[in-house]
């Protein structure tokens, strides 16, 4: 699980991925796709070269900048194609409730 500190609703979050070949050398896949799955079940897909949320930082290193719009457990998945392989990296993070975006009378995560 990603633990960069507290993440609140409507706060930009940067997720990163590094792709290497079997020898550990950084490689750029043919395609890089980043997906999120929200606590309410909404799925969003971002593709490098098409969507500004996914950027290449350097050879083999990619970032995705997202702004979670609701509190709860989020899931994400990086998927690549190229060189005869598919690489998938998955993870999760928790977005905290906020009195500014949620009912202040409910329990907080």
URZI-V5618 format. One line per field, one symbol per residue. phi: phi as a letter, one per 40 degrees, with the letter a starting at -180 (. if undefined). psi: psi as a letter, one per 40 degrees, with the letter a starting at -180 (. if undefined). burial: I if it has 9 or more other ideal C-beta (glycine too) atoms within 8 Angstrom, else O. A space follows every 10 residues. Layout:
phi = ???
psi = ???
burial = ???
//
This chain:
phi = .cbchcbbdg bcbbbbabbb cccgccbccc bbbbbbbccc gcbbbbbcgb bccbbccadg bbbbbbbcca chcbbbacbb bhfgbbbbbb aaabcccbcc bbccccccc
psi = ihgeahhihf hhhhiiihhi aeeehhihid ihhhiihide ehhihhhhed hedhihdihe hiihhighei iahiiihhhi iifeihhhhi aiihhiihed eiheeiii.
burial = OOOOOOIIIO OOIOIIIOII OOOOOIIOIO IIIIIIIIIO OOOOOIIIOO OOIIIOOOOI IIIIIIOIOI IIOIIIIIII OIOOOOIOOO IIIIIIIIOO IIOOOOOOO
//
